[in-house]
Amino acid sequence: MIVFLIILAILVLLFTAYAKITITVKDELSLSVSILGIKINILPKKPKKYNLKKYTLKKIAKRDRKKAKADAAKAAKKAAKKRKKASKKPQTPEEIKAMKAAKKAGRPAIPDMISLFSRILGMFFSSFLSHFHFHITRIRIDVGSPDAAQTALLYSGICTVLKPTLTFLDRHSNLHGMKNADIYIQPDFTADHTSIDIKIGFSMNLFGLLSVLLKVGINFIAGWLKIKPATTSDTKKDSSEKEEKKNTQALSEKS
């Protein structure tokens, strides 16, 4: 009983805990992930340490033999696949045409597929953003370039993009830190480059993510099962239209 309660408590903790991704841009890109107070630095990557003991002549020769054996097995598998394909009975043009027509007839109608995918994408983004938390700590940009006119254009472009983006996130997601955030953008006509100092974060709990995926998945499967495959009349109509188009092109080329 105690073991069951411990496992249940761990699962509840994992499903309710928030995973936070923090991005910092200053001189270089820094990316870290923290969950349950445990922080994992992803970027910048630590310099790789080489163990010289792994690079003796004996171990290098062993790795080369292993690689040669794997390459030989891969080549043998590829050759067997090629022989199997060559041993198959060649199909007549009529059989190939009938097979393609049957395959095409079993596909869902394209307008129905477009409608389904657009509805599912809209559902995914609306549900995802409702569980998504966006944290702003600092956005400081000193806009500069070798040309003063270019600096003015860059400054105008950044201001034009940043304000609507923050407004969109504030309306459609859970935006935090806007009141105390250090947001400062200015043109620097004496600098020949743009300096950026940004610190933002994203967070979402596992339960929210799984609920979004489950909702979208169920709706996608239900919508897919309702879609009817293209009828043979539609297939024939498409093929007749293609033939008519080919004939028209051939006549135009001759003339």
C-alpha positions as CSV (number, residue, x, y, z in Angstrom):
1,M,0.0,0.0,0.0
2,I,2.8,2.4,0.9
3,V,4.6,1.7,-2.4
4,F,1.4,2.4,-4.3
5,L,0.9,5.7,-2.5
6,I,4.5,6.7,-3.2
7,I,4.1,5.9,-7.0
8,L,0.8,7.8,-7.0
9,A,2.4,10.8,-5.3
10,I,5.3,10.8,-7.8
11,L,2.9,10.6,-10.8
12,V,0.8,13.5,-9.4
13,L,4.0,15.5,-8.8
14,L,5.2,14.9,-12.4
15,F,1.9,15.7,-14.0
16,T,1.3,18.9,-12.1
17,A,4.9,20.2,-12.1
18,Y,5.8,22.8,-14.7
19,A,8.7,22.4,-17.1
20,K,10.3,25.7,-17.8
21,I,12.5,26.6,-20.7
22,T,14.6,29.7,-20.3
23,I,16.3,31.5,-23.2
24,T,18.9,34.1,-22.7
25,V,20.6,36.0,-25.6
26,K,23.6,38.2,-24.7
27,D,26.9,37.7,-26.5
28,E,25.8,34.1,-27.0
29,L,22.6,32.0,-26.9
30,S,21.9,30.3,-23.6
31,L,19.2,27.6,-23.2
32,S,18.2,25.8,-20.0
33,V,15.3,23.5,-18.9
34,S,14.2,23.3,-15.3
35,I,11.7,20.9,-13.7
36,L,11.1,20.3,-10.0
37,G,13.9,22.6,-9.2
38,I,16.4,20.7,-11.3
39,K,18.1,22.8,-13.9
40,I,19.7,21.3,-17.0
41,N,21.8,23.6,-19.2
42,I,21.5,22.7,-22.9
43,L,23.3,25.6,-24.5
44,P,26.0,26.6,-24.7
45,K,27.4,23.1,-25.0
46,K,30.3,22.2,-22.8
47,P,33.6,21.5,-24.6
48,K,33.8,17.8,-25.3
49,K,36.4,16.0,-23.3
50,Y,38.4,13.3,-25.1
51,N,39.6,10.2,-23.2
52,L,42.9,9.4,-24.8
53,K,42.6,5.8,-23.5
54,K,40.0,5.2,-26.2
55,Y,42.4,6.1,-29.0
56,T,45.0,3.4,-28.7
57,L,45.9,1.5,-31.9
58,K,44.2,-1.6,-30.6
59,K,40.9,0.1,-29.9
60,I,41.0,2.1,-33.1
61,A,41.5,-1.2,-35.1
62,K,38.6,-2.8,-33.2
63,R,36.3,0.1,-34.1
64,D,37.4,-0.2,-37.7
65,R,36.6,-3.9,-37.8
66,K,33.2,-3.3,-36.2
67,K,32.4,-0.6,-38.7
68,A,33.5,-2.7,-41.7
69,K,31.3,-5.6,-40.4
70,A,28.3,-3.3,-40.1
71,D,28.9,-1.9,-43.6
72,A,29.1,-5.4,-45.1
73,A,25.8,-6.4,-43.4
74,K,24.1,-3.3,-44.7
75,A,25.4,-3.9,-48.2
76,A,24.2,-7.6,-48.1
77,K,20.8,-6.5,-46.9
78,K,20.5,-4.0,-49.7
79,A,21.6,-6.6,-52.3
80,A,19.0,-9.1,-51.0
81,K,16.3,-6.5,-51.2
82,K,17.3,-5.7,-54.8
83,R,17.3,-9.4,-55.8
84,K,13.9,-9.8,-54.2
85,K,12.5,-6.8,-56.1
86,A,14.0,-8.1,-59.4
87,S,12.5,-11.6,-58.9
88,K,9.0,-10.2,-58.7
89,K,6.9,-10.8,-61.8
90,P,6.8,-7.7,-64.0
91,Q,3.4,-6.0,-64.2
92,T,1.7,-5.0,-67.4
93,P,0.9,-1.3,-68.0
94,E,-2.8,-2.2,-67.6
95,E,-2.2,-3.8,-64.2
96,I,-0.2,-0.8,-63.1
97,K,-2.9,1.6,-64.2
98,A,-5.6,-0.4,-62.5
99,M,-3.6,-0.6,-59.3
100,K,-3.0,3.2,-59.3
101,A,-6.7,3.8,-59.9
102,A,-7.7,1.5,-57.0
103,K,-5.2,3.2,-54.7
104,K,-6.4,6.6,-55.7
105,A,-10.1,5.6,-55.3
106,G,-9.4,4.6,-51.6
107,R,-8.0,8.0,-50.7
108,P,-10.2,10.6,-48.9
109,A,-11.3,13.6,-50.9
110,I,-8.8,16.5,-50.8
111,P,-11.2,19.2,-49.7
112,D,-12.4,17.1,-46.8
113,M,-8.8,16.5,-45.7
114,I,-8.0,20.3,-45.9
115,S,-11.0,21.1,-43.9
116,L,-10.1,18.5,-41.2
117,F,-6.5,19.5,-40.9
118,S,-7.3,23.2,-40.7
119,R,-9.9,22.5,-37.9
120,I,-7.5,20.3,-36.0
121,L,-4.6,22.8,-36.3
122,G,-6.9,25.6,-35.0
123,M,-8.0,23.4,-32.1
124,F,-4.4,22.5,-31.3
125,F,-3.1,26.0,-31.2
126,S,-6.0,27.4,-29.2
127,S,-5.8,24.6,-26.6
128,F,-2.0,24.7,-26.5
129,L,-1.9,28.4,-25.9
130,S,-4.5,28.2,-23.1
131,H,-2.1,25.9,-21.1
132,F,1.1,27.7,-22.2
133,H,2.8,30.3,-19.9
134,F,5.1,32.9,-21.3
135,H,7.6,34.7,-19.0
136,I,9.3,38.0,-19.9
137,T,12.2,39.1,-17.7
138,R,14.2,41.3,-20.0
139,I,14.2,42.6,-23.6
140,R,16.9,45.2,-24.2
141,I,17.8,46.0,-27.8
142,D,20.2,48.7,-28.9
143,V,19.6,49.0,-32.7
144,G,22.7,50.0,-34.7
145,S,24.2,49.6,-38.2
146,P,26.8,51.3,-40.3
147,D,24.2,53.4,-42.0
148,A,21.9,55.8,-40.1
149,A,18.9,55.3,-42.5
150,Q,19.2,51.5,-42.1
151,T,19.3,51.9,-38.3
152,A,16.1,53.9,-38.4
153,L,14.4,51.2,-40.6
154,L,15.6,48.4,-38.3
155,Y,14.3,50.2,-35.2
156,S,10.9,50.9,-36.8
157,G,10.7,47.2,-37.9
158,I,11.5,45.8,-34.5
159,C,9.0,48.1,-32.8
160,T,6.3,47.2,-35.4
161,V,6.8,43.5,-34.8
162,L,7.4,43.4,-31.0
163,K,4.3,45.3,-29.8
164,P,1.7,43.2,-31.8
165,T,3.5,40.0,-30.7
166,L,3.3,40.8,-27.0
167,T,-0.3,41.9,-27.4
168,F,-1.1,38.6,-29.1
169,L,0.6,36.6,-26.4
170,D,-1.2,38.6,-23.7
171,R,-4.6,37.9,-25.3
172,H,-4.2,34.2,-26.3
173,S,-1.8,32.8,-23.7
174,N,-0.7,33.3,-20.1
175,L,1.8,36.1,-20.2
176,H,3.7,36.9,-17.0
177,G,6.2,39.6,-16.0
178,M,5.0,42.4,-18.3
179,K,4.6,44.9,-15.4
180,N,8.1,44.4,-14.0
181,A,9.9,43.4,-17.2
182,D,12.9,45.4,-18.4
183,I,11.8,46.3,-21.9
184,Y,13.9,48.9,-23.6
185,I,14.5,49.4,-27.3
186,Q,16.4,52.4,-28.7
187,P,18.3,53.3,-31.9
188,D,22.0,53.9,-31.5
189,F,23.2,55.9,-34.4
190,T,26.8,55.8,-33.2
191,A,27.0,51.9,-33.1
192,D,27.8,49.9,-36.2
193,H,25.9,46.7,-35.0
194,T,22.8,45.8,-33.0
195,S,23.3,44.6,-29.4
196,I,20.7,42.3,-27.9
197,D,20.1,41.4,-24.2
198,I,17.0,39.1,-23.9
199,K,15.8,36.8,-21.2
200,I,12.5,35.0,-21.7
201,G,10.9,31.7,-20.6
202,F,8.2,29.3,-21.5
203,S,6.5,26.8,-19.1
204,M,3.8,24.2,-19.3
205,N,2.9,21.2,-17.2
206,L,2.8,17.6,-18.4
207,F,-0.9,17.2,-17.6
208,G,-1.8,20.2,-19.8
209,L,0.3,19.0,-22.7
210,L,-1.2,15.5,-22.5
211,S,-4.7,16.8,-22.3
212,V,-4.2,18.9,-25.4
213,L,-2.7,16.0,-27.3
214,L,-5.5,13.7,-26.2
215,K,-8.2,16.1,-27.2
216,V,-6.7,16.8,-30.6
217,G,-6.0,13.1,-31.2
218,I,-9.6,12.0,-30.5
219,N,-11.0,14.8,-32.6
220,F,-8.6,13.9,-35.5
221,I,-9.5,10.2,-35.4
222,A,-13.2,10.9,-35.2
223,G,-13.0,13.4,-38.1
224,W,-10.8,11.0,-40.2
225,L,-13.3,8.2,-39.8
226,K,-16.1,10.5,-41.0
227,I,-14.3,11.4,-44.2
228,K,-15.5,9.3,-47.2
229,P,-13.0,8.1,-49.7
230,A,-13.1,9.6,-53.2
231,T,-15.6,7.9,-55.4
232,T,-14.7,6.1,-58.6
233,S,-16.7,8.8,-60.5
234,D,-14.5,11.5,-59.1
235,T,-11.4,9.5,-60.0
236,K,-12.7,9.0,-63.6
237,K,-13.6,12.7,-63.8
238,D,-10.0,13.7,-62.7
239,S,-8.4,11.2,-65.2
240,S,-10.7,12.5,-68.0
241,E,-9.8,16.1,-67.1
242,K,-6.1,15.2,-67.2
243,E,-6.4,13.5,-70.6
244,E,-8.3,16.4,-72.0
245,K,-5.6,18.8,-70.8
246,K,-2.9,16.6,-72.4
247,N,-4.8,16.6,-75.7
248,T,-5.2,20.4,-75.6
249,Q,-1.5,20.9,-75.0
250,A,-0.6,18.5,-77.8
251,L,-2.9,20.3,-80.2
252,S,-1.5,23.7,-79.2
253,E,2.1,22.4,-79.7
254,K,1.3,21.1,-83.2
255,S,-0.3,24.3,-84.2
